[in-house]
Every structure is written in structure tokens, then in C-alpha cells.
Amino acid sequence: MDQINALNTNLLQAECWVFDLDNTLYPATSDIFAQVDEKMTLFIAEFLSLGLEAAGKLRKDYYLEHGTTMAGLMAHHGLKPGKFLDYVHDIDLSTVSTDKALDEALSRLAGRKIIFTNGPADHAGRILDKLAVRHHFDAVFDIIIAGYIPKPKPEAYDALVEMHGLKPDKTVMVEDLARNLGPAAALGMTTVWVRQNEGPDVTKDPDAPVDHVHHIVDDLVPWLAQLTA
């Protein structure tokens, strides 16, 4: 019980909240990232002259090996990331809409708020505008600012901490992928895993170890609302 109380105190006394974007601030059921996955496969098929099945396999393999598919393409095929990022994030966002409950919960949540995403800032901005919560966030730390080093590479977290002057023991990180919380916990951050309804896609990690996860929630907005009530 004392450990649980200490973890809750870390949440309530946090000076900064670091939020992942995709499948975290909006539900995975919106299928936004499924569109990104499809466009990545199409891009790889054209870029490397592969069939769709081979391109899809390579997308998954590079994701697992490098943290993002893009990082694998850069390492093995000399991909210039700008065109890739523009192409794969040119998607239909109609399934994302204003989230009044999220807006209200964030308004009651003390401390700075930062987006930490393996995507580009312009994609994050469009999502935040659709949710009508952009005004709550002080900054977006995206894959470009990170020098194209993706989560869960520790260097990206170190750069985030340095750029924004974070105190890890006063910071909470919220993510839908458990593996991306490991480096945050190693730095001393309190971690929250948004364990959404996970399907068979490789971008989910149902078998990931969770010893570095301090809180597990199945739906972010009700949890934040209860925390900030």
C-alpha cells in the first residue's frame, strides 16, 4: 500500500507530463495508425521495387529491429526521411474528433505537458487540432528534433530531458507501447502504459515485459478524469 501511495504521489506532484501521440491521446480504434502502416507498406514497395507482401514483412522487421520502419530504411537503404514522413502521414483524420473530456482532464492536470512522438510535428499538430487540445501542450518533441533517433532508443529520451530541462523524478511519461517506457523508467520517470485493446499488428507489444511500468490503464481519458477530479 505504501508503494501504491508513493506512485500516486509521483503523479500528483509531477512537474511535467510527457505524452505519446498516436494510439495514446486518441483510441487505437480510430485506426489512424492502420492507415500509416498501409502507406508505409506502399512506400516500401515502390521505393525498393517489392511486392506488397514482402514490403509488409520488411516494414515489420525494421520496426522491431530499429524502433521505427523509417530508421531501418535509413540504415539499410539510405532513405531520405522527409519524403517518407510526408507520404505516410498524408491520411484521413476524420475518425478523430473533439474530445471534451480529454480537454477538461488536461485543463485540471498540473505541470507542463509535452508530446513525445516518433512522427513529425505537423502530424501531431493536426491530431491535436482535431482533438481540440493543442493549447494544453508546451512543445512537441518529434522524430525530426530527435535527429531521427526513435523511441525506444535511450538517446532520444536523453535529448528530450536536456532540451526541456526535465527532472526525470518529477516527470510522468504516458505511452501505448510498453517497450517505449523502459528508457523513461531507467531515467527515473513515473510511467503510465495505456494498454488499449491490442490486435495482432506488430506495432502492439502484448508480450512486452512490464516491470518498468508503474501504472497500467485501459482508457486514458477516464483515468485522467478520475486522477484530476
Rosetta blueprint (number, residue, H / E / L):
1 M L
2 D H
3 Q H
4 I H
5 N H
6 A H
7 L H
8 N H
9 T H
10 N H
11 L H
12 L H
13 Q L
14 A L
15 E L
16 C E
17 W E
18 V E
19 F E
20 D L
21 L L
22 D L
23 N L
24 T L
25 L L
26 Y L
27 P L
28 A H
29 T H
30 S H
31 D L
32 I H
33 F H
34 A H
35 Q H
36 V H
37 D H
38 E H
39 K H
40 M H
41 T H
42 L H
43 F H
44 I H
45 A H
46 E H
47 F H
48 L L
49 S L
50 L L
51 G L
52 L H
53 E H
54 A H
55 A H
56 G H
57 K H
58 L H
59 R H
60 K H
61 D H
62 Y H
63 Y H
64 L H
65 E H
66 H H
67 G L
68 T L
69 T H
70 M H
71 A H
72 G H
73 L H
74 M H
75 A H
76 H H
77 H H
78 G L
79 L L
80 K L
81 P H
82 G H
83 K H
84 F H
85 L H
86 D H
87 Y H
88 V H
89 H L
90 D L
91 I L
92 D L
93 L L
94 S L
95 T L
96 V L
97 S L
98 T L
99 D L
100 K H
101 A H
102 L H
103 D H
104 E H
105 A H
106 L H
107 S H
108 R H
109 L L
110 A L
111 G L
112 R E
113 K E
114 I E
115 I E
116 F E
117 T L
118 N L
119 G L
120 P L
121 A H
122 D H
123 H H
124 A H
125 G H
126 R H
127 I H
128 L H
129 D H
130 K H
131 L H
132 A L
133 V L
134 R H
135 H H
136 H H
137 F L
138 D L
139 A E
140 V E
141 F E
142 D L
143 I L
144 I L
145 I L
146 A L
147 G L
148 Y L
149 I L
150 P L
151 K L
152 P L
153 K L
154 P H
155 E H
156 A H
157 Y H
158 D H
159 A H
160 L H
161 V H
162 E H
163 M H
164 H H
165 G L
166 L L
167 K L
168 P H
169 D H
170 K H
171 T E
172 V E
173 M E
174 V E
175 E E
176 D L
177 L L
178 A H
179 R H
180 N H
181 L H
182 G H
183 P H
184 A H
185 A H
186 A H
187 L H
188 G L
189 M L
190 T E
191 T E
192 V E
193 W E
194 V E
195 R L
196 Q L
197 N L
198 E L
199 G L
200 P L
201 D L
202 V L
203 T L
204 K L
205 D L
206 P L
207 D L
208 A L
209 P L
210 V L
211 D L
212 H L
213 V L
214 H L
215 H E
216 I E
217 V E
218 D L
219 D L
220 L H
221 V H
222 P H
223 W H
224 L H
225 A H
226 Q H
227 L H
228 T L
229 A L
